[in-house]
Structures are given as structure tokens and as C-alpha cells.
Amino acid sequence: MVTVGPRLEAESRRLQTAGKALDAYMLDSAGVFGVGLLLQKSHRIAEEEAAERGWGVGAELAPGQLSGWSIAEQLLVGQLLDVAAIGVSVTESGILIPQKSASLMVGIGPEYESSEVRSPCEYCDVSDTCRFRH
């Protein structure tokens, strides 16, 4: 689980309310970028931990990311981890608060062949047409 914390969202809302929509948008976008950097760092941590053991890694996976795995199952992830310790909570519908937060799971073990965390897109039903493909 990663988060940039609640202050960025609060400031973005304040800017929006003050009529500074562009500033609010830019700050919000910086938060999204920050979460992406934190996810990349999480990939590196998983890769390094696996390499130390001579293992490989699987793809990044998270609730709501693939068809058939509901975002509502984020609740289960929140229950398994101490998300409150990093200031995150999960709504009943599975939305992370603050919204500039994300969860991911990466399998590591001797059965994985890759040394780099792979995209979940290779497992998705709509990967050929998805605008979010990475």
C-alpha cells in the first residue's frame, strides 16, 4: 500500500474552492504522479527481495485492476494490512482514502521466471483496446 497522504488532496480542494482550478488540477496531477513513483519503488523492493533469494517476481496486481476482481475487495486488503498506520482507510465500496493511494500485490518465489515486475495488462481481457495499458 502506498499513499502521498491527505495534505495534497486537502490543498487541491482548497485551491478549487478558491477558484484556482488550474492550480488544483496541477497539484492533483502531481499527486497521481507521486503515487506512480511510489508504485515503481514498490516494484524495485519486490525485485530486490526476490533477487536476494534467487527467486523471480510476478506481475503487479490489485483489486479492481482486472475484470473479475472487484474494487470492493480492497476492503480485504485493508483488513490484511495495517493501512491505518500509514493514514489510509478503505470505504465500504473499496475506495482508498486519501484517494492518492494505491495497493498492489506482487508474487515472489522460485517458480517465477521474471526478474522484473510485469504489467497486469498481459492478464486482462481488454488489454488490446484499453487506454490505460502500460
DSSP file (Angstrom, degrees, kcal/mol; ACC not computed):
  #  RESIDUE AA STRUCTURE BP1 BP2  ACC     N-H-->O    O-->H-N    N-H-->O    O-->H-N    TCO  KAPPA ALPHA  PHI   PSI    X-CA   Y-CA   Z-CA
    1    1 A M              0   0    0      0, 0.0     2,-0.3     0, 0.0   102,-0.2   0.000 360.0 360.0 360.0 134.8    0.0    0.0    0.0
    2    2 A V  E     +A  102   0A   0    100,-3.1   100,-2.5     3,-0.0     2,-0.3  -0.950 360.0 172.2-131.0 153.9    1.3    3.4   -0.9
    3    3 A T  E     -A  101   0A   0     -2,-0.3    98,-0.2    98,-0.3    96,-0.1  -0.987  35.1-148.6-155.7 150.0    0.0    6.9   -0.3
    4    4 A V        -     0   0    0     96,-2.2     4,-0.3    -2,-0.3     3,-0.2   0.425  61.1-119.6 -94.9  -1.8    1.0   10.5   -0.7
    5    5 A G     >  -     0   0    0     95,-0.4     4,-0.5     1,-0.2     3,-0.3  -0.122  25.8 -72.2  89.9 173.7   -1.1   11.4    2.3
    6    6 A P  H  > S+     0   0    0      0, 0.0     4,-2.1     0, 0.0     5,-0.2   0.677 109.5  77.1 -82.8 -19.6   -4.1   13.6    2.9
    7    7 A R  H  > S+     0   0    0      1,-0.2     4,-2.5     2,-0.2     5,-0.2   0.879  91.8  53.3 -64.7 -38.6   -2.5   17.1    2.8
    8    8 A L  H  > S+     0   0    0     -3,-0.3     4,-2.4    -4,-0.3    -1,-0.2   0.930 111.2  45.7 -62.4 -45.7   -2.2   17.2   -1.0
    9    9 A E  H  X S+     0   0    0     -4,-0.5     4,-2.4     2,-0.2    -1,-0.2   0.895 112.1  51.6 -65.4 -39.6   -5.9   16.4   -1.5
   10   10 A A  H  X S+     0   0    0     -4,-2.1     4,-2.2     1,-0.2    -1,-0.2   0.919 111.9  46.5 -63.1 -43.2   -6.9   18.9    1.1
   11   11 A E  H  X S+     0   0    0     -4,-2.5     4,-2.6     2,-0.2    -2,-0.2   0.890 110.5  52.9 -66.9 -38.7   -4.8   21.6   -0.6
   12   12 A S  H  X S+     0   0    0     -4,-2.4     4,-2.3     2,-0.2    -2,-0.2   0.915 110.4  47.6 -62.3 -43.0   -6.2   20.7   -4.0
   13   13 A R  H  X S+     0   0    0     -4,-2.4     4,-2.6     2,-0.2    -2,-0.2   0.903 110.8  52.0 -63.5 -41.0   -9.8   21.1   -2.7
   14   14 A R  H  X S+     0   0    0     -4,-2.2     4,-1.9     1,-0.2    -2,-0.2   0.925 110.5  47.8 -62.1 -44.4   -8.9   24.4   -1.1
   15   15 A L  H  <>S+     0   0    0     -4,-2.6     5,-2.8     2,-0.2    -1,-0.2   0.904 111.5  50.6 -63.0 -41.6   -7.4   25.7   -4.4
   16   16 A Q  H ><5S+     0   0    0     -4,-2.3     3,-1.6     1,-0.2    -2,-0.2   0.929 110.7  48.7 -61.8 -46.0  -10.5   24.5   -6.3
   17   17 A T  H 3<5S+     0   0    0     -4,-2.6    -1,-0.2     1,-0.3    -2,-0.2   0.838 106.9  57.0 -63.0 -33.4  -12.8   26.2   -3.8
   18   18 A A  T 3<5S-     0   0    0     -4,-1.9    -1,-0.3    -5,-0.2    -2,-0.2   0.390 123.0-105.9 -79.7   4.1  -10.7   29.4   -4.1
   19   19 A G  T < 5S+     0   0    0     -3,-1.6     2,-0.8     1,-0.1     3,-0.2   0.656  84.9 125.9  82.5  15.5  -11.4   29.4   -7.9
   20   20 A K     >< +     0   0    0     -5,-2.8     4,-2.5     1,-0.2     5,-0.2  -0.542  23.2 158.0-105.1  66.1   -7.9   28.3   -8.8
   21   21 A A  H  > S+     0   0    0     -2,-0.8     4,-2.7     1,-0.2    -1,-0.2   0.870  70.1  50.8 -61.3 -41.3   -8.9   25.3  -10.9
   22   22 A L  H  > S+     0   0    0     -3,-0.2     4,-2.7     2,-0.2    -1,-0.2   0.928 111.7  47.4 -65.0 -44.1   -5.7   25.0  -12.9
   23   23 A D  H  > S+     0   0    0      2,-0.2     4,-2.4     1,-0.2    -2,-0.2   0.917 113.2  49.3 -61.6 -42.4   -3.5   25.1   -9.7
   24   24 A A  H  X S+     0   0    0     -4,-2.5     4,-2.5     1,-0.2    -2,-0.2   0.917 112.1  48.3 -62.7 -43.6   -5.8   22.5   -8.1
   25   25 A Y  H  X S+     0   0    0     -4,-2.7     4,-2.7     2,-0.2    -2,-0.2   0.921 111.6  49.2 -62.8 -44.8   -5.6   20.3  -11.2
   26   26 A M  H  X S+     0   0    0     -4,-2.7     4,-2.1     2,-0.2    -2,-0.2   0.902 112.8  47.0 -64.3 -41.2   -1.8   20.6  -11.4
   27   27 A L  H  X S+     0   0    0     -4,-2.4     4,-1.8     2,-0.2    -1,-0.2   0.919 112.2  50.2 -65.5 -43.2   -1.4   19.7   -7.7
   28   28 A D  H  X S+     0   0    0     -4,-2.5     4,-1.9     1,-0.2    -2,-0.2   0.915 110.1  50.6 -60.2 -43.7   -3.8   16.8   -8.1
   29   29 A S  H  X S+     0   0    0     -4,-2.7     4,-2.4     1,-0.2    -1,-0.2   0.878 106.5  54.7 -62.9 -38.5   -1.8   15.6  -11.2
   30   30 A A  H  X S+     0   0    0     -4,-2.1     4,-2.4     1,-0.2    -1,-0.2   0.875 106.5  52.8 -62.3 -36.4    1.4   15.8   -9.2
   31   31 A G  H  X S+     0   0    0     -4,-1.8     4,-2.2     2,-0.2    -2,-0.2   0.906 108.1  49.2 -64.9 -42.2   -0.2   13.5   -6.6
   32   32 A V  H  X S+     0   0    0     -4,-1.9     4,-2.0     2,-0.2    -2,-0.2   0.922 112.1  49.0 -62.2 -43.9   -1.1   10.9   -9.2
   33   33 A F  H  X S+     0   0    0     -4,-2.4     4,-2.1     1,-0.2    -2,-0.2   0.902 109.2  53.5 -61.5 -41.7    2.5   11.1  -10.5
   34   34 A G  H  X S+     0   0    0     -4,-2.4     4,-2.2     1,-0.2    -2,-0.2   0.900 106.7  50.6 -61.2 -42.2    3.8   10.7   -6.9
   35   35 A V  H  X S+     0   0    0     -4,-2.2     4,-2.3     1,-0.2    -1,-0.2   0.906 108.5  53.8 -62.2 -40.5    1.7    7.6   -6.4
   36   36 A G  H  X S+     0   0    0     -4,-2.0     4,-2.1     1,-0.2    -2,-0.2   0.900 107.9  49.5 -60.1 -41.2    3.1    6.2   -9.6
   37   37 A L  H  X S+     0   0    0     -4,-2.1     4,-2.3     1,-0.2    -1,-0.2   0.894 109.8  51.4 -64.8 -39.6    6.6    6.8   -8.4
   38   38 A L  H  X S+     0   0    0     -4,-2.2     4,-2.1     2,-0.2    -2,-0.2   0.882 108.6  51.2 -65.1 -37.4    5.8    5.0   -5.1
   39   39 A L  H  X S+     0   0    0     -4,-2.3     4,-2.1     2,-0.2    -2,-0.2   0.908 109.0  51.0 -64.9 -41.2    4.4    2.0   -7.0
   40   40 A Q  H  X S+     0   0    0     -4,-2.1     4,-2.2     1,-0.2    -2,-0.2   0.911 109.1  50.9 -61.6 -41.5    7.6    1.9   -9.1
   41   41 A K  H  X S+     0   0    0     -4,-2.3     4,-2.2     1,-0.2    -1,-0.2   0.893 107.6  53.5 -61.9 -39.5    9.6    1.9   -5.8
   42   42 A S  H  X S+     0   0    0     -4,-2.1     4,-2.3     1,-0.2    -1,-0.2   0.888 106.2  53.1 -61.9 -39.2    7.5   -0.9   -4.5
   43   43 A H  H  X S+     0   0    0     -4,-2.1     4,-2.7     1,-0.2    -2,-0.2   0.942 108.6  49.7 -58.8 -47.3    8.3   -2.9   -7.7
   44   44 A R  H  X S+     0   0    0     -4,-2.2     4,-2.7     1,-0.2    -2,-0.2   0.888 108.9  52.2 -61.3 -39.7   12.0   -2.4   -7.0
   45   45 A I  H  X S+     0   0    0     -4,-2.2     4,-2.7     2,-0.2    -1,-0.2   0.939 111.4  46.2 -62.0 -46.8   11.6   -3.6   -3.4
   46   46 A A  H  X S+     0   0    0     -4,-2.3     4,-2.4     1,-0.2    -2,-0.2   0.913 113.5  49.7 -61.7 -42.8    9.9   -6.8   -4.5
   47   47 A E  H  X S+     0   0    0     -4,-2.7     4,-2.5     2,-0.2    -2,-0.2   0.912 112.6  46.6 -62.7 -43.0   12.5   -7.3   -7.2
   48   48 A E  H  X S+     0   0    0     -4,-2.7     4,-2.2     2,-0.2    -2,-0.2   0.911 112.0  50.0 -67.0 -42.8   15.4   -6.8   -4.8
   49   49 A E  H  X S+     0   0    0     -4,-2.7     4,-0.8    -5,-0.2    -2,-0.2   0.918 113.9  45.8 -61.6 -43.0   13.8   -9.1   -2.2
   50   50 A A  H >X>S+     0   0    0     -4,-2.4     5,-2.9    -5,-0.2     3,-1.0   0.924 110.7  52.6 -65.7 -44.5   13.3  -11.8   -4.7
   51   51 A A  H ><5S+     0   0    0     -4,-2.5     3,-1.2     1,-0.3    -1,-0.2   0.880 102.0  59.6 -60.9 -39.0   16.8  -11.5   -6.2
   52   52 A E  H 3<5S+     0   0    0     -4,-2.2    -1,-0.3     1,-0.3    -2,-0.2   0.801 111.8  41.1 -59.1 -27.8   18.4  -11.8   -2.7
   53   53 A R  H <<5S-     0   0    0     -3,-1.0    -1,-0.3    -4,-0.8    -2,-0.2   0.449 117.1-111.5 -98.2  -2.7   16.7  -15.3   -2.5
   54   54 A G  T <<5S+     0   0    0     -3,-1.2    -3,-0.2    -4,-0.6     2,-0.1   0.756  78.1 126.9  76.0  24.1   17.4  -16.2   -6.1
   55   55 A W      < -     0   0    0     -5,-2.9    -1,-0.2    -6,-0.2     2,-0.2  -0.425  52.4-127.6-104.1 179.6   13.7  -16.0   -6.9
   56   56 A G  E     -B  109   0B   0     53,-2.2    53,-1.9    -2,-0.1     2,-0.3  -0.609  17.9-123.5-117.4-177.7   11.7  -14.2   -9.6
   57   57 A V  E     -BC 108 114B   0     57,-2.8    57,-0.5    51,-0.2    51,-0.2  -0.908  11.5-144.1-129.7 156.0    8.6  -11.9   -9.5
   58   58 A G  E     -     0   0B   0     49,-2.7    60,-1.0    -2,-0.3     2,-0.1  -0.132  42.3 -62.0 -98.5-160.8    5.2  -11.9  -11.0
   59   59 A A  E     -d  118   0C   0     58,-0.2    48,-0.6     1,-0.1     2,-0.4  -0.444  52.4-100.0 -83.7 158.0    3.0   -9.1  -12.2
   60   60 A E  E     +B  106   0B   0     58,-2.4     2,-0.3    46,-0.1    46,-0.2  -0.671  48.9 179.9 -73.4 129.5    1.6   -6.2  -10.2
   61   61 A L  E     +B  105   0B   0     44,-2.3    44,-2.7    -2,-0.4    -3,-0.0  -0.986   9.7 168.2-135.2 146.9   -2.0   -7.0   -9.3
   62   62 A A    >   -     0   0    0     -2,-0.3     3,-2.1    42,-0.2     4,-0.5  -0.990  44.4 -83.8-153.5 150.6   -4.6   -5.0   -7.3
   63   63 A P  T 3  S+     0   0    0      0, 0.0     8,-0.2     0, 0.0     7,-0.2  -0.290 115.9  18.9 -54.9 136.8   -8.3   -5.2   -6.7
   64   64 A G  T 3  S+     0   0    0      5,-2.2     7,-0.2     2,-0.3     6,-0.1   0.344  98.8 100.1  85.1  -6.4  -10.3   -3.5   -9.5
   65   65 A Q  S <  S+     0   0    0     -3,-2.1     2,-0.3     5,-0.1     5,-0.1   0.826  82.6  37.0 -82.3 -32.6   -7.4   -3.7  -11.9
   66   66 A L  S >  S-     0   0    0     -4,-0.5     3,-2.0     3,-0.3    -2,-0.3  -0.891  95.3 -97.0-120.2 149.8   -8.6   -6.7  -13.8
   67   67 A S  T 3  S+     0   0    0     -2,-0.3    58,-0.1     1,-0.2     3,-0.1  -0.408 111.9  32.0 -62.4 139.1  -12.0   -7.8  -14.8
   68   68 A G  T 3  S+     0   0    0     -2,-0.1     2,-0.6     1,-0.1    -1,-0.2   0.250  98.7  90.5  95.6 -12.2  -13.4  -10.3  -12.4
   69   69 A W  S <  S-     0   0    0     -3,-2.0    -5,-2.2    -7,-0.1    -3,-0.3  -0.874  74.1-143.2-118.9  98.8  -11.6   -8.8   -9.4
   70   70 A S    >   -     0   0    0     -2,-0.6     3,-1.6    -7,-0.2    -5,-0.1  -0.218  15.0-131.6 -65.5 143.0  -13.8   -6.2   -7.8
   71   71 A I  G >  S+     0   0    0      1,-0.3     3,-2.2    -8,-0.2     4,-0.2   0.776 104.6  74.2 -60.2 -26.5  -12.5   -3.0   -6.3
   72   72 A A  G >  S+     0   0    0      1,-0.3     3,-1.7     2,-0.2     4,-0.3   0.755  80.0  71.4 -60.7 -23.6  -14.7   -3.8   -3.3
   73   73 A E  G X> S+     0   0    0     -3,-1.6     4,-1.5     1,-0.3     3,-0.5   0.523  71.6  87.8 -72.9  -2.7  -12.1   -6.5   -2.4
   74   74 A Q  H <> S+     0   0    0     -3,-2.2     4,-2.7     1,-0.2    -1,-0.3   0.802  78.1  66.9 -60.1 -27.9   -9.9   -3.6   -1.5
   75   75 A L  H <> S+     0   0    0     -3,-1.7     4,-1.8     1,-0.2    -1,-0.2   0.909  98.3  49.7 -58.0 -43.0  -11.6   -4.0    1.9
   76   76 A L  H <> S+     0   0    0     -3,-0.5     4,-2.0    -4,-0.3    -1,-0.2   0.913 109.7  50.5 -64.6 -42.3  -10.0   -7.4    2.4
   77   77 A V  H  X S+     0   0    0     -4,-1.5     4,-1.9     1,-0.2    -2,-0.2   0.924 109.5  51.9 -59.5 -44.1   -6.6   -5.9    1.5
   78   78 A G  H  <>S+     0   0    0     -4,-2.7     5,-0.7     1,-0.2    -1,-0.2   0.830 109.8  49.2 -62.5 -32.4   -7.2   -3.2    4.0
   79   79 A Q  H  <5S+     0   0    0     -4,-1.8    -1,-0.2     1,-0.2    -2,-0.2   0.825 110.2  50.5 -75.9 -31.8   -8.0   -5.7    6.7
   80   80 A L  H  <5S+     0   0    0     -4,-2.0     2,-0.3    -5,-0.1    -2,-0.2   0.816 113.4  49.0 -74.7 -31.1   -4.9   -7.8    6.0
   81   81 A L  T  <5S-     0   0    0     -4,-1.9     2,-1.6    -5,-0.2     3,-0.2  -0.724  88.8-116.5-107.4 157.5   -2.6   -4.8    6.2
   82   82 A D  T > 5 +     0   0    0     -2,-0.3     3,-1.3     1,-0.2     4,-0.4  -0.562  47.6 162.4 -88.6  71.5   -2.4   -2.2    8.9
   83   83 A V  G > X +     0   0    0     -2,-1.6     5,-2.3    -5,-0.7     3,-1.4   0.786  65.9  66.5 -66.5 -26.7   -3.4    0.6    6.5
   84   84 A A  G > 5S+     0   0    0      1,-0.3     3,-1.6    -3,-0.2    -1,-0.3   0.800  87.6  69.7 -63.0 -27.0   -4.3    3.0    9.3
   85   85 A A  G < 5S+     0   0    0     -3,-1.3    -1,-0.3     1,-0.3    -2,-0.2   0.763 105.7  39.1 -64.0 -23.9   -0.6    3.0   10.2
   86   86 A I  G < 5S-     0   0    0     -3,-1.4    -1,-0.3    -4,-0.4    -2,-0.2   0.211 125.3-100.5-109.0  14.4    0.1    5.0    7.0
   87   87 A G  T < 5S+     0   0    0     -3,-1.6     2,-0.4     1,-0.3    -3,-0.2   0.742  79.4 131.7  79.9  24.0   -3.1    7.1    7.3
   88   88 A V      < -     0   0    0     -5,-2.3     2,-0.3    -6,-0.1    -1,-0.3  -0.859  30.0-179.3-111.0 144.5   -5.2    5.2    4.8
   89   89 A S  E     -E   97   0D   0      8,-2.7     8,-2.8    -2,-0.4     2,-0.4  -0.902  19.5-134.1-131.7 166.0   -8.7    3.9    5.2
   90   90 A V  E     -E   96   0D   0     -2,-0.3     6,-0.2     6,-0.2     2,-0.0  -0.983  15.7-137.1-125.0 127.7  -11.0    1.9    2.8
   91   91 A T    >   -     0   0    0      4,-2.7     3,-1.9    -2,-0.4   -16,-0.1  -0.286  34.1-101.4 -74.4 167.7  -14.6    2.8    2.2
   92   92 A E  T 3  S+     0   0    0      1,-0.3   -17,-0.1     2,-0.1    -1,-0.1   0.777 125.1  54.1 -61.9 -25.8  -17.3    0.1    2.0
   93   93 A S  T 3  S-     0   0    0      2,-0.1    -1,-0.3   -19,-0.1   -19,-0.1   0.474 124.6-103.0 -87.8  -1.3  -17.2    0.3   -1.8
   94   94 A G  S <  S+     0   0    0     -3,-1.9     2,-0.4     1,-0.3    -2,-0.1   0.571  70.6 145.7  96.6  10.1  -13.4   -0.3   -1.7
   95   95 A I        -     0   0    0    -23,-0.0    -4,-2.7     1,-0.0     2,-0.3  -0.657  45.9-128.4 -83.5 135.0  -12.2    3.2   -2.4
   96   96 A L  E     -E   90   0D   0     -2,-0.4    -6,-0.2    -6,-0.2     5,-0.2  -0.646  23.3-123.8 -83.3 137.9   -8.9    4.2   -0.7
   97   97 A I  E    S+E   89   0D   0     -8,-2.8    -8,-2.7    -2,-0.3     2,-0.2  -0.997 100.5  41.8-123.7 124.6   -8.9    7.4    1.3
   98   98 A P  S    S-     0   0    0      0, 0.0   -93,-0.1     0, 0.0     3,-0.1   0.535  90.8-143.8 -63.9 154.8   -6.9    9.5    0.7
   99   99 A Q  S    S+     0   0    0      1,-0.3     2,-1.8    -2,-0.2    -3,-0.1   0.722  91.0  77.2 -69.9 -20.2   -7.5    8.9   -3.0
  100  100 A K  S    S+     0   0    0    -95,-0.2   -96,-2.2     2,-0.0   -95,-0.4  -0.371  82.8  96.6 -84.4  58.1   -3.9    9.5   -3.9
  101  101 A S  E     -A    3   0A   0     -2,-1.8     2,-0.3   -98,-0.2   -98,-0.3  -0.924  51.0-174.4-139.3 159.6   -3.2    6.0   -2.5
  102  102 A A  E     -A    2   0A   0   -100,-2.5  -100,-3.1    -2,-0.3     2,-0.3  -0.991  12.9-147.6-155.3 153.0   -2.9    2.6   -4.1
  103  103 A S        +     0   0    0     -2,-0.3     2,-0.3  -102,-0.2   -64,-0.0  -0.901  19.6 174.1-118.3 154.3   -2.4   -1.0   -3.2
  104  104 A L        -     0   0    0     -2,-0.3     2,-0.4   -42,-0.1   -42,-0.2  -0.989  18.0-152.7-154.1 154.4   -0.6   -3.7   -5.1
  105  105 A M  E     -B   61   0B   0    -44,-2.7   -44,-2.3    -2,-0.3     2,-0.4  -0.987   9.5-172.3-126.9 140.0    0.5   -7.3   -4.7
  106  106 A V  E     -B   60   0B   0     -2,-0.4     2,-0.3   -46,-0.2   -46,-0.1  -0.985  19.2-136.2-133.1 122.3    3.5   -8.9   -6.4
  107  107 A G  E     -     0   0B   0    -48,-0.6   -49,-2.7    -2,-0.4     2,-0.4  -0.566  23.6-175.9 -74.4 138.1    4.1  -12.6   -6.2
  108  108 A I  E     +B   57   0B   0     -2,-0.3   -51,-0.2   -51,-0.2     3,-0.1  -0.992  23.7 108.5-131.7 144.6    7.7  -13.6   -5.5
  109  109 A G  E >  S-B   56   0B   0    -53,-1.9   -53,-2.2    -2,-0.4     3,-1.3  -0.929  75.2 -78.4 167.0 171.9    9.0  -17.1   -5.4
  110  110 A P  T 3  S+     0   0    0      0, 0.0   -53,-0.1     0, 0.0    -1,-0.1   0.700 118.4  63.5 -67.1 -19.0   11.2  -19.7   -7.0
  111  111 A E  T 3  S+     0   0    0    -55,-0.1     2,-0.3    -3,-0.1   -54,-0.1   0.627  83.5  90.1 -82.2 -12.5    8.5  -20.5   -9.6
  112  112 A Y    <   -     0   0    0     -3,-1.3   -56,-0.1   -56,-0.2   -54,-0.1  -0.676  55.8-167.3 -86.2 137.8    8.6  -17.1  -11.2
  113  113 A E        +     0   0    0     -2,-0.3     2,-0.2   -57,-0.1    -1,-0.1   0.732  57.8  89.4 -95.9 -25.0   11.0  -16.6  -14.1
  114  114 A S  B     -C   57   0B   0    -57,-0.5   -57,-2.8     1,-0.1     4,-0.1  -0.462  53.9-161.6 -79.0 144.1   11.0  -12.8  -14.4
  115  115 A S  S    S+     0   0    0    -59,-0.2     2,-0.4    -2,-0.2   -64,-0.1   0.488  78.6  62.4 -96.5  -6.0   13.4  -10.6  -12.5
  116  116 A E  S    S-     0   0    0    -59,-0.2     2,-0.2   -70,-0.0   -59,-0.1  -0.952  93.3-107.1-122.1 140.4   11.2   -7.5  -13.2
  117  117 A V        -     0   0    0     -2,-0.4   -58,-0.2   -74,-0.1     2,-0.2  -0.450  43.6-144.0 -62.3 129.6    7.6   -6.9  -12.0
  118  118 A R  B     -d   59   0C   0    -60,-1.0   -58,-2.4    -2,-0.2    -1,-0.1  -0.546  16.7 -94.8 -99.5 163.2    5.4   -7.2  -15.1
  119  119 A S    >   -     0   0    0    -60,-0.2     3,-0.9    -2,-0.2     4,-0.1  -0.461  21.2-135.8 -72.3 143.4    2.4   -5.3  -16.1
  120  120 A P  G >  S+     0   0    0      0, 0.0     3,-2.3     0, 0.0     4,-0.4   0.615  90.5  90.4 -72.0 -10.4   -1.0   -6.8  -15.3
  121  121 A C  G >  S+     0   0    0      1,-0.3     3,-1.2     2,-0.2     6,-0.2   0.798  73.3  65.8 -58.5 -29.5   -2.1   -5.9  -18.8
  122  122 A E  G <  S+     0   0    0     -3,-0.9    -1,-0.3     1,-0.3     5,-0.0   0.670 105.5  44.5 -68.7 -13.5   -1.0   -9.3  -20.1
  123  123 A Y  G <  S+     0   0    0     -3,-2.3    -1,-0.3    -4,-0.1     2,-0.2   0.435  92.3 106.5-104.1  -2.6   -3.7  -10.9  -18.0
  124  124 A C    X   -     0   0    0     -3,-1.2     3,-1.0    -4,-0.4     4,-0.2  -0.559  65.7-140.2 -89.1 142.7   -6.5   -8.5  -18.8
  125  125 A D  T 3  S+     0   0    0     -2,-0.2     3,-0.2     1,-0.2    -1,-0.1   0.757 104.1  38.9 -66.5 -26.9   -9.5   -9.4  -21.1
  126  126 A V  T >> S+     0   0    0      1,-0.2     3,-1.4     2,-0.1     4,-1.3   0.066  75.1 122.4-113.4  24.1   -9.4   -5.9  -22.7
  127  127 A S  T <4 S+     0   0    0     -3,-1.0    -1,-0.2     1,-0.3    -2,-0.1   0.802  70.1  59.0 -59.8 -30.3   -5.7   -5.3  -23.0
  128  128 A D  T 34 S+     0   0    0     -3,-0.2    -1,-0.3     1,-0.2    -2,-0.1   0.768 119.6  26.3 -71.1 -24.3   -5.8   -4.8  -26.8
  129  129 A T  T <4 S+     0   0    0     -3,-1.4     2,-0.2     3,-0.0    -1,-0.2   0.413  89.4 121.8-118.1  -0.5   -8.2   -1.9  -26.6
  130  130 A C    ><  -     0   0    0     -4,-1.3     3,-0.9     1,-0.1    -9,-0.0  -0.452  49.4-154.2 -74.6 133.0   -7.5   -0.4  -23.1
  131  131 A R  T 3  S+     0   0    0      1,-0.2    -1,-0.1    -2,-0.2    -4,-0.0   0.599  95.1  57.6 -78.6 -10.8   -6.5    3.2  -22.9
  132  132 A F  T 3  S+     0   0    0    -11,-0.0    -1,-0.2     2,-0.0   -11,-0.1   0.359  75.3 139.2 -98.2   4.1   -4.7    2.6  -19.6
  133  133 A R    <         0   0    0     -3,-0.9    -6,-0.0     1,-0.2    -5,-0.0  -0.179 360.0 360.0 -53.7 136.0   -2.4   -0.2  -21.0
  134  134 A H              0   0    0      0, 0.0    -1,-0.2     0, 0.0   -15,-0.1   0.316 360.0 360.0-142.6 360.0    1.1    0.0  -19.6
